[in-house]
Amino acid sequence: MKLLTNLGLIEWNISFLTNLLWRFIQVYSKSGITFIIFFFTAKTLNSYDFGIYNYILTIVLFLITIADFGISTATSKYVAEYNGNAKGKIIFFNALFLITTVSLLTTIIFYAYSLLTHFDKFSYIKVIIPLIFLIPVSSLYDGIFRGLGMFKKLSIISTCVGLLSLPIIYLLIQSYGLIGALVSQDIFYLLLVTVLAITYTDFSFKLNKDLITKIAHYSFVIGIANLGFFLFSRTDILILGHFGYISEIGYYEYVNKIFAVFYLPFSIIAQVIAPNITRLFVENKHKEILTKYKRYMMSIFLFSSILLLGILIVSPYAINLVSNTNMDKNLIIKILYLLSVIFISQSMSAVAAVGFSTSTGYASLNMYFLIIFGIINVPLTYFLVKDFGFIGAVITTLFIKVTSDILFMFFYYIKIKKYA
């Protein structure tokens, strides 16, 4: 037990452990629904339609990245910072105003672009266009609840909405296939936002120009980082679609989702510790932040390595069990093994970025790394896919993610060490 504490695996803080537990329940109930939709869709649709499903979601994810542009994450930081004073009451409405404005502009611009270019997949995208507003708003509520430490309440809401949605989602996918899978995303997020809106009413309808400017400024930095993240983590899907590797997109995303299920614990840890790290930073306790950073990186490396071993042993059997019969299961397993090392570096960098860097006001560091490696990723993926086919995207992903993760964690350590 003492060893675990020294490594940072246990914090002797009942509040922290309670928040961590409720956050686990909340994230897995919310993300679990999307995973269920994904894997049930994989089991139901043929490999081509499944590839189309993931291609469409990637395009919409890009639009959501633009619509949110870091506003929900920035809001969480300021809610934690202003909790208890007058500004805390008006943060939500001002952040909602920003998200609504940007979401509307994003939708109008994309709609015009699709009409001008005669985009052939727009008929599918129209089905889930509401997500451009619903997902950023659900993330905004998530940020508000996290910033206020209301993990239990958020957990109960997400779990109840998820359980109520499942029968509807199942019937939609079973009855309408690809369209049903897309519509099910709309229904889940609409229900979630509706319940959250009914539940959270402790805010003032008052626009504050200074606060909007402050949120917009910090969210812009986070948004650029998120855009960079999209460039080096999602543009490979768009490039594969460009070259006609539609079925392969489904296989590639299947592996990504397997890892995503197991990334969640590390993402949750990062979100739970973030308000505490922000508090330490405001109090100028840089030495304590540095100590926690080293302990968390060591513990996450240990946990993720053990977890990865289990994933590699169990996944081949699970893939054979739950995949559609017309899928190339051997290719899915091959991709899984090739990308396995990314799981460790991504788990560590998730905690470093969200739990430490963003929380201590160094979101710009995330931005620089993601933009630089995102820009490198686009042409590299394009030419490797052009020359080597689908496997070129896998090779590029492996190189870009591992290299950027290691360098980011090292540079943040150097930056925080200067003040410790």
ZITA-V916417 format. One record per residue. N is the residue number from 1. RES is the residue in three letters. SS is DSSP state (A for helix, B for strand, O for the rest). PHI is phi in whole degrees, 0 to 359 (none if undefined). PSI is psi in degrees with one decimal (none if undefined). Layout:
n={N	N}
res={RES	RES}
ss={SS	SS}
phi={PHI	PHI}
psi={PSI	PSI}
This chain:
n={1	2	3	4	5	6	7	8	9	10	11	12	13	14	15	16	17	18	19	20	21	22	23	24	25	26	27	28	29	30	31	32	33	34	35	36	37	38	39	40	41	42	43	44	45	46	47	48	49	50	51	52	53	54	55	56	57	58	59	60	61	62	63	64	65	66	67	68	69	70	71	72	73	74	75	76	77	78	79	80	81	82	83	84	85	86	87	88	89	90	91	92	93	94	95	96	97	98	99	100	101	102	103	104	105	106	107	108	109	110	111	112	113	114	115	116	117	118	119	120	121	122	123	124	125	126	127	128	129	130	131	132	133	134	135	136	137	138	139	140	141	142	143	144	145	146	147	148	149	150	151	152	153	154	155	156	157	158	159	160	161	162	163	164	165	166	167	168	169	170	171	172	173	174	175	176	177	178	179	180	181	182	183	184	185	186	187	188	189	190	191	192	193	194	195	196	197	198	199	200	201	202	203	204	205	206	207	208	209	210	211	212	213	214	215	216	217	218	219	220	221	222	223	224	225	226	227	228	229	230	231	232	233	234	235	236	237	238	239	240	241	242	243	244	245	246	247	248	249	250	251	252	253	254	255	256	257	258	259	260	261	262	263	264	265	266	267	268	269	270	271	272	273	274	275	276	277	278	279	280	281	282	283	284	285	286	287	288	289	290	291	292	293	294	295	296	297	298	299	300	301	302	303	304	305	306	307	308	309	310	311	312	313	314	315	316	317	318	319	320	321	322	323	324	325	326	327	328	329	330	331	332	333	334	335	336	337	338	339	340	341	342	343	344	345	346	347	348	349	350	351	352	353	354	355	356	357	358	359	360	361	362	363	364	365	366	367	368	369	370	371	372	373	374	375	376	377	378	379	380	381	382	383	384	385	386	387	388	389	390	391	392	393	394	395	396	397	398	399	400	401	402	403	404	405	406	407	408	409	410	411	412	413	414	415	416	417	418	419	420}
res={MET	LYS	LEU	LEU	THR	ASN	LEU	GLY	LEU	ILE	GLU	TRP	ASN	ILE	SER	PHE	LEU	THR	ASN	LEU	LEU	TRP	ARG	PHE	ILE	GLN	VAL	TYR	SER	LYS	SER	GLY	ILE	THR	PHE	ILE	ILE	PHE	PHE	PHE	THR	ALA	LYS	THR	LEU	ASN	SER	TYR	ASP	PHE	GLY	ILE	TYR	ASN	TYR	ILE	LEU	THR	ILE	VAL	LEU	PHE	LEU	ILE	THR	ILE	ALA	ASP	PHE	GLY	ILE	SER	THR	ALA	THR	SER	LYS	TYR	VAL	ALA	GLU	TYR	ASN	GLY	ASN	ALA	LYS	GLY	LYS	ILE	ILE	PHE	PHE	ASN	ALA	LEU	PHE	LEU	ILE	THR	THR	VAL	SER	LEU	LEU	THR	THR	ILE	ILE	PHE	TYR	ALA	TYR	SER	LEU	LEU	THR	HIS	PHE	ASP	LYS	PHE	SER	TYR	ILE	LYS	VAL	ILE	ILE	PRO	LEU	ILE	PHE	LEU	ILE	PRO	VAL	SER	SER	LEU	TYR	ASP	GLY	ILE	PHE	ARG	GLY	LEU	GLY	MET	PHE	LYS	LYS	LEU	SER	ILE	ILE	SER	THR	CYS	VAL	GLY	LEU	LEU	SER	LEU	PRO	ILE	ILE	TYR	LEU	LEU	ILE	GLN	SER	TYR	GLY	LEU	ILE	GLY	ALA	LEU	VAL	SER	GLN	ASP	ILE	PHE	TYR	LEU	LEU	LEU	VAL	THR	VAL	LEU	ALA	ILE	THR	TYR	THR	ASP	PHE	SER	PHE	LYS	LEU	ASN	LYS	ASP	LEU	ILE	THR	LYS	ILE	ALA	HIS	TYR	SER	PHE	VAL	ILE	GLY	ILE	ALA	ASN	LEU	GLY	PHE	PHE	LEU	PHE	SER	ARG	THR	ASP	ILE	LEU	ILE	LEU	GLY	HIS	PHE	GLY	TYR	ILE	SER	GLU	ILE	GLY	TYR	TYR	GLU	TYR	VAL	ASN	LYS	ILE	PHE	ALA	VAL	PHE	TYR	LEU	PRO	PHE	SER	ILE	ILE	ALA	GLN	VAL	ILE	ALA	PRO	ASN	ILE	THR	ARG	LEU	PHE	VAL	GLU	ASN	LYS	HIS	LYS	GLU	ILE	LEU	THR	LYS	TYR	LYS	ARG	TYR	MET	MET	SER	ILE	PHE	LEU	PHE	SER	SER	ILE	LEU	LEU	LEU	GLY	ILE	LEU	ILE	VAL	SER	PRO	TYR	ALA	ILE	ASN	LEU	VAL	SER	ASN	THR	ASN	MET	ASP	LYS	ASN	LEU	ILE	ILE	LYS	ILE	LEU	TYR	LEU	LEU	SER	VAL	ILE	PHE	ILE	SER	GLN	SER	MET	SER	ALA	VAL	ALA	ALA	VAL	GLY	PHE	SER	THR	SER	THR	GLY	TYR	ALA	SER	LEU	ASN	MET	TYR	PHE	LEU	ILE	ILE	PHE	GLY	ILE	ILE	ASN	VAL	PRO	LEU	THR	TYR	PHE	LEU	VAL	LYS	ASP	PHE	GLY	PHE	ILE	GLY	ALA	VAL	ILE	THR	THR	LEU	PHE	ILE	LYS	VAL	THR	SER	ASP	ILE	LEU	PHE	MET	PHE	PHE	TYR	TYR	ILE	LYS	ILE	LYS	LYS	TYR	ALA}
ss={O	A	A	A	A	A	A	O	O	O	O	O	O	A	A	A	A	A	A	A	A	A	A	A	A	A	A	A	A	A	A	A	A	A	A	A	A	A	A	A	A	A	A	A	O	O	A	A	A	A	A	A	A	A	A	A	A	A	A	A	A	A	A	A	A	A	A	A	O	O	A	A	A	A	A	A	A	A	A	A	A	A	O	O	O	A	A	A	A	O	A	A	A	A	A	A	A	A	A	A	A	A	A	A	A	A	A	A	A	A	A	A	A	A	A	A	A	O	O	O	O	A	A	A	A	A	A	A	O	O	A	A	A	A	A	A	A	A	A	A	A	A	A	A	A	A	A	O	O	O	A	A	A	A	A	A	A	A	A	A	A	A	A	A	A	A	A	A	A	A	A	A	A	A	A	A	A	A	A	A	A	A	A	A	A	A	A	A	A	A	A	A	A	A	A	A	A	A	A	O	O	O	O	O	O	O	O	O	A	A	A	A	A	A	A	A	A	A	A	A	A	A	A	A	A	A	A	A	A	A	A	A	A	O	A	A	A	A	A	A	A	A	O	O	O	A	A	A	A	A	A	A	A	A	A	A	A	A	A	A	A	A	A	A	A	A	A	A	A	A	A	A	A	A	A	A	A	A	A	A	A	A	O	O	O	A	A	A	A	A	A	A	A	A	A	A	A	A	A	A	A	A	A	A	A	A	A	A	A	A	A	A	A	A	A	A	A	A	A	A	A	A	O	O	O	O	O	O	A	A	A	A	A	A	A	A	A	A	O	A	A	A	A	A	A	A	A	A	A	A	A	A	A	A	A	A	A	A	A	A	O	O	A	A	A	A	A	A	A	A	A	A	A	A	A	A	A	A	A	A	A	A	A	A	A	A	A	A	O	A	A	A	A	A	A	A	A	A	A	A	A	A	A	A	A	A	A	A	A	A	A	A	A	A	A	A	A	O	O	O}
phi={none	297	299	298	295	295	284	92	283	230	250	282	214	300	299	299	294	295	299	297	298	294	293	301	298	295	293	289	289	285	291	300	296	295	293	297	302	299	288	290	297	299	284	270	277	287	298	290	297	295	295	300	305	287	295	295	298	293	298	293	300	297	295	293	301	290	294	279	48	83	296	295	291	296	298	301	296	286	296	295	286	260	303	104	246	299	294	301	285	251	297	303	298	291	291	297	300	297	296	298	297	292	298	296	298	299	295	296	296	293	299	296	300	295	292	291	263	54	299	288	261	295	298	285	295	303	296	246	302	301	297	297	261	294	292	301	291	295	291	296	301	302	296	296	296	294	297	270	73	270	290	296	298	297	297	297	298	297	295	296	297	299	294	292	283	306	299	295	298	300	295	296	292	296	272	238	59	300	297	298	295	291	296	298	295	301	296	299	288	295	297	297	296	299	294	297	295	292	282	260	233	274	211	249	277	221	281	230	301	295	291	300	298	294	297	297	296	288	293	298	297	294	297	297	297	296	295	299	298	297	300	262	242	233	294	299	295	295	292	298	296	299	270	87	273	289	298	295	301	299	295	297	290	300	294	302	290	301	293	299	303	266	289	307	304	286	295	296	303	299	290	287	280	304	300	292	293	300	299	298	292	298	275	61	265	292	295	293	298	299	299	297	300	296	294	294	297	294	291	294	300	295	297	294	294	295	296	299	302	296	299	293	283	274	305	304	290	294	299	296	281	254	277	295	295	269	278	275	294	297	291	300	294	298	298	303	292	296	265	301	295	298	303	291	294	290	297	291	291	298	290	296	284	280	287	240	300	297	290	255	82	253	299	297	295	303	300	300	293	293	293	301	286	294	294	296	296	299	292	297	296	302	286	289	292	298	272	242	81	305	296	298	293	294	297	298	301	301	294	296	290	295	297	294	298	296	294	298	297	292	292	294	300	297	293	287	294	298	261	283}
psi={-42.2	-39.3	-42.9	-39.9	-42.8	-33.0	-14.5	11.1	-22.5	131.5	125.7	70.7	107.3	-39.4	-44.7	-47.4	-37.1	-46.7	-39.9	-43.2	-48.3	-35.4	-38.3	-48.2	-44.1	-48.4	-42.1	-30.1	-39.3	-55.4	-30.0	-36.1	-44.5	-35.2	-40.3	-44.4	-45.8	-54.1	-31.9	-36.9	-41.9	-36.5	-30.0	-44.5	156.9	166.0	-33.1	-48.7	-35.5	-37.7	-41.8	-43.7	-47.3	-32.9	-44.4	-44.5	-34.0	-42.1	-45.3	-35.9	-37.7	-43.7	-36.5	-38.3	-39.6	-43.2	-40.6	-50.8	42.5	2.0	-43.2	-39.4	-43.1	-37.6	-41.4	-40.3	-45.5	-29.6	-44.0	-36.3	-38.6	7.5	122.3	-13.1	179.9	-36.8	-27.1	-30.0	-21.8	0.5	-47.2	-50.9	-39.3	-38.3	-39.0	-39.5	-43.6	-48.7	-43.1	-43.4	-48.9	-38.9	-43.8	-45.7	-42.2	-44.6	-43.9	-45.4	-44.5	-38.1	-44.5	-43.2	-44.2	-38.5	-41.2	-36.0	-2.6	47.8	119.3	-16.0	7.8	-29.0	-32.8	-41.4	-34.1	-31.1	-35.4	21.1	-32.5	-23.7	-24.1	-26.7	-43.6	-43.0	-46.0	-38.3	-39.2	-35.8	-33.6	-47.7	-41.7	-44.6	-38.9	-49.0	-39.7	-43.6	-30.5	-2.0	20.6	56.9	-38.1	-47.0	-44.2	-39.1	-46.5	-42.4	-50.1	-40.4	-46.3	-44.5	-42.2	-45.7	-38.2	-31.1	-30.4	-49.1	-39.4	-45.4	-43.4	-47.2	-38.9	-47.0	-42.1	-37.4	-35.1	6.7	-125.3	-47.7	-40.7	-38.8	-39.3	-44.8	-33.6	-31.0	-43.9	-46.8	-44.9	-49.0	-30.6	-44.9	-42.6	-47.7	-40.0	-47.7	-41.2	-39.5	-39.0	-35.7	-41.9	109.5	5.2	65.7	164.9	138.9	73.5	117.5	136.8	109.1	-42.0	-41.0	-40.8	-43.3	-41.9	-46.4	-44.2	-39.6	-50.2	-36.3	-29.1	-42.6	-46.3	-38.7	-40.3	-40.1	-43.1	-38.5	-42.5	-40.5	-40.7	-42.0	-40.7	-2.6	-17.9	-18.7	-20.3	-33.7	-44.0	-39.4	-41.0	-39.5	-38.7	-37.9	3.5	13.7	63.7	-49.9	-38.6	-29.8	-42.8	-42.8	-43.1	-43.8	-29.0	-45.3	-43.5	-39.6	-35.8	-47.8	-36.7	-37.0	-39.9	-9.2	-29.0	-43.3	-38.0	-36.4	-39.7	-45.5	-44.4	-42.9	-34.7	-38.3	-18.0	-48.7	-36.7	-39.7	-38.5	-43.5	-44.2	-37.5	-42.6	-33.7	5.7	33.0	64.3	-34.2	-40.0	-37.6	-43.9	-43.8	-46.2	-39.5	-47.9	-41.5	-42.6	-40.8	-39.6	-44.7	-39.3	-37.7	-45.3	-49.8	-46.6	-34.0	-44.1	-43.5	-40.3	-41.6	-43.9	-39.9	-45.6	-30.3	-43.8	-35.9	-44.7	-39.0	-40.9	-40.3	-43.6	-29.2	-42.3	-3.9	156.2	145.6	-24.1	5.7	150.0	89.0	-33.2	-37.3	-40.0	-45.4	-37.9	-45.2	-41.5	-47.6	-38.7	-37.3	4.7	-38.7	-24.6	-31.4	-41.9	-49.8	-37.1	-36.3	-43.6	-44.8	-28.2	-43.4	-40.4	-40.8	-54.1	-44.5	-30.6	-61.2	-54.9	-39.3	-20.8	16.7	13.6	36.4	-25.8	-30.3	-43.6	-44.7	-48.4	-46.2	-44.8	-40.2	-47.4	-51.4	-27.2	-42.2	-39.5	-38.4	-38.7	-57.5	-34.4	-44.9	-43.2	-50.3	-33.9	-37.0	-40.2	-39.9	-35.9	1.0	-157.4	-39.8	-20.5	-35.7	-37.4	-44.2	-44.5	-44.5	-44.5	-48.3	-48.7	-48.1	-46.4	-44.7	-47.7	-39.2	-47.4	-45.5	-40.1	-48.1	-37.4	-45.0	-35.3	-39.0	-44.6	-39.9	-47.4	-28.9	-29.8	-29.5	-8.3	none}
